[in-house]
Every structure is written in structure tokens, then in C-alpha cells.
Amino acid sequence: MGTIEKSFLPILNQLLIERVSKCERDFDDELFACQYGINTAVACLATSHYLHADDRLGAACKLHCSKVIHDFLAAFQLARSSMHSQAANAIRLACETAWQSAAFHERPALVEAWYRGEQLRPIDIRSAIKRLAKQRQFLYQELSAIAHPNPQAMVALRSWPAGQKEIDLDVLLPVYQAEEIARTLRALFVAQFIAQLDFDAYHLGSLEDEQRSALAVQAKCMAEYYTKVIEPSLPSELCGITMQMQLTADSGG
């Protein structure tokens, strides 16, 4: 393999460090909310290990909980760097993983199909979960529009002017656009919130009262942020998710 005289990787790394630092200054509240979402995902993994036996559903739930954490973490790092399309891909993967786990709890027969190596289509997984169907569809469509090489995925990109010989470092990363960063972080939080509600729906009822109350606090804290920051920007038919969350919490499953 040949070598090049100068690597652009150190330059890119420095640009990313500067970009992350700027994002942390400008989006402290949004980043804190997403960090909280990652922490709750870790708590869900611990709860899954505590509750589930070593059967096939339990093993699948634990594996899915682990992968969701990794996907959320990847999306969080990419969003801070303004890598919107890449972050959207990671968020979408997290949704597919979390929702598949929910579908497994809803329809245990899907677990056996998964273990046999059958490819479970995301659209079939979404149809298996009746709860929050409109919210899932809206979020998935938003993510897909940015994850795929559609015009929406290119809005923050720039190209070199014709005839320019020197590399413009500004084109190596997407443009720092506050609106796009906020949109990506909101999408990440919504994915985290829905995943938390799904987990609660299938696990709260198996916990003792004290444990149930401690776990339910996570969704309630996320609901406060969702109601204050997320819902005002959504179509009216997609609101009311916190009411469904409250019904789930009150019923314990």
C-alpha cells in the first residue's frame, strides 16, 4: 500500500474537537437531556439482567439493551460533531433495536424467528407494536430522510469552488448549523424516550413497588423535558405521548 505525504486525519480530529467544544457551549441543555437518556438506557440494561431469566426472550432482551446503549452513544458523539446524516443512521439503528425488543415482548414467537436467523423487517416490527404508532412512524421517516443520500441529508454540506486548487478545510465537515444540531439532538432524545416507555411497558409490572417507583422516575423526568421542549414543535396529532406514559406508569405495565 502506498503512503501519502501528509495525512488529513490529525486535521480532521482537531476540527472535530473544536466542533464538539462549540456544541457543548451552545447546546448544554439538549446534550444534558441526551446524556440522561443514555444513563436511563444503562439502567434498563441492569433491570433486564435483574428481571429476566436465562431463557431466550431474556437473553435477547439483554443483548438488545446493550446494543441500544452503543447506538445511542454513537449517535450522541456524531450529533455533537454535526455529522447529522451519520447520527441519523445511528439513531435509526437504536430505534430498530429497541423496537424489535419491544416486539419480542409483545410477540414471543418473533424471538424464535430471530434466533433462527430470519431477517425481521423494521416495518413488520413497527406493525407489531400498536402503542405510539404515529410517533414511531413520524420519527422513522424523519430519520430516514436524513440517513439516506436525499437532498435533506446534504443541506449542511459544501463543495469547493470550481478551479480551486487548495483544499478548503471548511468542506471537510458539515457546516455548523444550530438548527440542524438541535433537530438531531431532539430526534435522539425522542428515540430515547420512546425506548424508555417501551421498556417500562414490559418490565415495570414485574418489579416491587419501591423498585417500580425508582425506575418510573426516569420516564417522568424525560416526560417533563419532552413536554416542554419537544411537543411544541410537533404536529398536534403526535402530542399526548406523556399521557400514555402516565397510564403505563400508573398501571405498572
C-alpha positions as CSV (number, residue, x, y, z in Angstrom):
1,M,0.0,0.0,0.0
2,G,1.4,3.4,-0.9
3,T,1.7,6.3,1.5
4,I,0.7,9.9,1.3
5,E,3.0,12.7,2.3
6,K,0.5,14.2,4.8
7,S,-2.5,12.7,6.5
8,F,-5.6,14.7,6.9
9,L,-6.7,12.7,9.9
10,P,-5.0,14.9,12.5
11,I,-6.6,17.9,10.9
12,L,-10.0,16.3,11.0
13,N,-9.5,15.2,14.6
14,Q,-8.7,18.8,15.6
15,L,-11.7,20.1,13.7
16,L,-13.9,17.6,15.4
17,I,-12.6,18.6,18.8
18,E,-13.3,22.2,18.1
19,R,-16.7,21.4,16.8
20,V,-17.6,19.3,19.9
21,S,-16.4,22.1,22.2
22,K,-18.6,24.7,20.4
23,C,-21.6,22.3,20.5
24,E,-21.1,21.8,24.2
25,R,-21.2,25.6,24.8
26,D,-24.2,26.2,22.6
27,F,-26.4,23.1,23.4
28,D,-25.8,22.4,27.1
29,D,-29.5,21.6,27.9
30,E,-30.0,19.4,24.8
31,L,-26.8,17.5,25.4
32,F,-27.7,17.0,29.1
33,A,-31.1,15.6,28.1
34,C,-29.5,13.1,25.7
35,Q,-26.9,12.1,28.3
36,Y,-29.7,11.4,30.7
37,G,-31.3,9.2,28.0
38,I,-28.1,7.2,27.7
39,N,-28.0,6.8,31.5
40,T,-31.6,5.5,31.6
41,A,-30.7,3.0,28.8
42,V,-27.9,1.7,31.1
43,A,-30.4,1.4,33.9
44,C,-32.7,-0.6,31.6
45,L,-29.9,-3.0,30.9
46,A,-29.3,-3.5,34.6
47,T,-33.0,-4.0,35.1
48,S,-33.2,-6.5,32.3
49,H,-30.4,-8.6,33.8
50,Y,-32.2,-8.4,37.2
51,L,-35.6,-9.4,35.9
52,H,-35.1,-11.9,33.1
53,A,-34.3,-15.5,33.5
54,D,-31.7,-17.1,31.2
55,D,-34.4,-18.0,28.7
56,R,-34.4,-17.0,25.0
57,L,-36.5,-13.9,25.5
58,G,-34.4,-12.8,28.5
59,A,-31.1,-13.3,26.6
60,A,-32.5,-11.4,23.6
61,C,-33.7,-8.5,25.7
62,K,-30.3,-8.2,27.4
63,L,-28.5,-8.2,24.1
64,H,-30.8,-5.6,22.6
65,C,-30.5,-3.4,25.7
66,S,-26.7,-3.5,25.2
67,K,-26.8,-2.6,21.6
68,V,-29.2,0.3,22.2
69,I,-26.7,1.8,24.5
70,H,-24.0,1.6,21.9
71,D,-26.2,3.1,19.2
72,F,-27.3,5.9,21.4
73,L,-23.7,6.6,22.4
74,A,-22.6,6.6,18.7
75,A,-25.4,9.0,17.8
76,F,-24.6,11.3,20.7
77,Q,-20.9,11.6,19.6
78,L,-21.8,12.1,15.9
79,A,-24.5,14.7,16.7
80,R,-22.0,16.8,18.7
81,S,-19.7,16.8,15.7
82,S,-22.5,18.0,13.3
83,M,-22.4,14.7,11.5
84,H,-26.2,14.7,11.0
85,S,-26.6,12.0,8.4
86,Q,-24.4,9.6,10.3
87,A,-26.1,10.4,13.6
88,A,-29.5,9.8,12.0
89,N,-28.3,6.4,10.9
90,A,-27.2,5.6,14.5
91,I,-30.5,6.8,15.9
92,R,-32.4,4.8,13.4
93,L,-30.4,1.7,14.3
94,A,-31.2,2.3,18.0
95,C,-34.9,2.6,17.2
96,E,-34.9,-0.6,15.2
97,T,-33.1,-2.4,18.0
98,A,-35.2,-1.0,20.8
99,W,-38.5,-1.5,18.9
100,Q,-37.5,-5.1,18.0
101,S,-37.0,-5.9,21.6
102,A,-40.5,-4.4,22.4
103,A,-41.9,-6.6,19.6
104,F,-40.3,-9.6,21.1
105,H,-42.1,-9.0,24.4
106,E,-45.3,-8.4,22.5
107,R,-45.0,-11.4,20.3
108,P,-42.6,-14.0,21.7
109,A,-42.8,-16.1,18.5
110,L,-40.7,-13.4,16.9
111,V,-37.8,-14.3,19.2
112,E,-37.7,-17.8,17.9
113,A,-37.7,-16.4,14.3
114,W,-34.8,-14.1,15.2
115,Y,-32.8,-17.0,16.7
116,R,-33.3,-19.0,13.5
117,G,-31.6,-16.2,11.6
118,E,-34.7,-14.8,9.9
119,Q,-34.5,-11.2,8.8
120,L,-37.2,-9.2,10.6
121,R,-38.1,-6.2,8.6
122,P,-38.4,-2.9,10.5
123,I,-41.8,-2.2,9.0
124,D,-43.0,-5.6,10.4
125,I,-41.5,-4.8,13.8
126,R,-43.3,-1.4,13.9
127,S,-46.6,-3.0,13.0
128,A,-46.2,-5.5,15.9
129,I,-46.3,-2.6,18.4
130,K,-49.6,-0.7,18.5
131,R,-48.5,1.8,21.1
132,L,-47.2,5.2,19.9
133,A,-47.5,4.0,16.2
134,K,-47.9,7.5,14.8
135,Q,-44.9,8.8,16.8
136,R,-42.7,5.9,15.7
137,Q,-43.7,6.4,12.0
138,F,-43.0,10.1,12.1
139,L,-39.6,9.7,13.8
140,Y,-38.6,6.9,11.5
141,Q,-39.5,8.9,8.4
142,E,-37.6,11.9,9.7
143,L,-34.5,9.9,10.3
144,S,-34.7,8.0,7.0
145,A,-34.9,11.3,5.1
146,I,-31.6,12.4,6.6
147,A,-29.9,8.9,6.8
148,H,-30.3,8.2,3.1
149,P,-28.5,10.4,0.4
150,N,-31.5,12.6,-0.1
151,P,-31.4,16.3,-0.6
152,Q,-32.3,16.8,3.1
153,A,-29.1,14.9,4.0
154,M,-27.0,17.4,2.0
155,V,-28.2,20.7,3.4
156,A,-25.1,21.2,5.6
157,L,-22.5,20.2,3.1
158,R,-20.4,22.4,0.9
159,S,-18.2,21.8,-2.1
160,W,-15.1,23.5,-3.4
161,P,-15.5,26.4,-5.9
162,A,-14.7,25.4,-9.5
163,G,-11.0,25.8,-10.3
164,Q,-9.8,26.0,-6.7
165,K,-6.6,24.0,-6.2
166,E,-6.1,24.3,-2.4
167,I,-8.2,22.2,-0.1
168,D,-10.7,24.3,1.9
169,L,-10.8,22.8,5.4
170,D,-14.3,24.1,5.9
171,V,-15.6,21.5,3.4
172,L,-14.2,18.5,5.4
173,L,-17.1,18.7,7.9
174,P,-20.7,19.7,7.6
175,V,-21.4,23.4,8.2
176,Y,-22.1,24.2,11.9
177,Q,-25.8,24.9,11.8
178,A,-27.5,25.4,15.1
179,E,-30.9,24.4,13.7
180,E,-29.7,21.1,12.3
181,I,-27.8,20.3,15.5
182,A,-30.9,21.0,17.6
183,R,-33.0,18.9,15.3
184,T,-30.6,15.9,15.5
185,L,-30.4,16.1,19.3
186,R,-34.2,16.3,19.6
187,A,-34.6,13.2,17.4
188,L,-32.1,11.4,19.6
189,F,-34.0,12.3,22.7
190,V,-37.3,11.2,21.2
191,A,-35.8,7.9,20.3
192,Q,-34.5,7.5,23.9
193,F,-37.9,8.5,25.3
194,I,-39.9,6.0,23.3
195,A,-37.4,3.3,24.1
196,Q,-37.8,4.0,27.8
197,L,-41.6,3.9,27.5
198,D,-41.4,0.6,25.7
199,F,-39.1,-0.9,28.3
200,D,-41.3,0.3,31.2
201,A,-44.4,-1.2,29.5
202,Y,-43.0,-4.7,29.6
203,H,-40.9,-4.6,32.8
204,L,-42.5,-2.2,35.4
205,G,-45.2,-4.7,36.3
206,S,-42.6,-7.3,37.3
207,L,-40.9,-5.1,39.9
208,E,-41.7,-4.5,43.5
209,D,-43.4,-1.2,44.4
210,E,-40.2,0.5,45.5
211,Q,-38.2,-0.6,42.5
212,R,-41.0,0.3,40.2
213,S,-41.2,3.8,41.6
214,A,-37.5,4.3,41.2
215,L,-37.5,3.1,37.6
216,A,-40.6,5.1,36.7
217,V,-38.8,8.3,37.8
218,Q,-36.6,8.0,34.7
219,A,-39.6,8.3,32.3
220,K,-41.2,11.0,34.3
221,C,-38.1,13.2,34.2
222,M,-37.8,12.6,30.4
223,A,-41.5,13.4,30.0
224,E,-41.0,16.8,31.6
225,Y,-38.3,17.7,29.0
226,Y,-40.4,16.2,26.2
227,T,-43.5,18.2,27.1
228,K,-41.6,21.4,27.5
229,V,-39.1,21.2,24.5
230,I,-40.2,18.6,22.0
231,E,-44.0,18.6,21.8
232,P,-44.4,22.3,20.9
233,S,-42.6,21.6,17.6
234,L,-44.7,18.5,16.7
235,P,-48.0,18.3,14.8
236,S,-50.9,18.2,17.2
237,E,-51.8,14.6,16.3
238,L,-48.4,13.5,17.6
239,C,-48.8,15.0,21.0
240,G,-50.2,13.3,24.1
241,I,-47.3,10.8,24.5
242,T,-46.8,11.8,28.1
243,M,-50.4,10.9,28.9
244,Q,-49.8,7.4,27.6
245,M,-46.6,7.3,29.6
246,Q,-48.6,8.2,32.8
247,L,-51.1,5.4,32.1
248,T,-48.3,2.9,31.7
249,A,-46.6,4.0,34.9
250,D,-49.8,4.0,36.9
251,S,-50.8,0.6,35.8
252,G,-47.3,-0.8,36.3
253,G,-47.1,-2.4,32.9
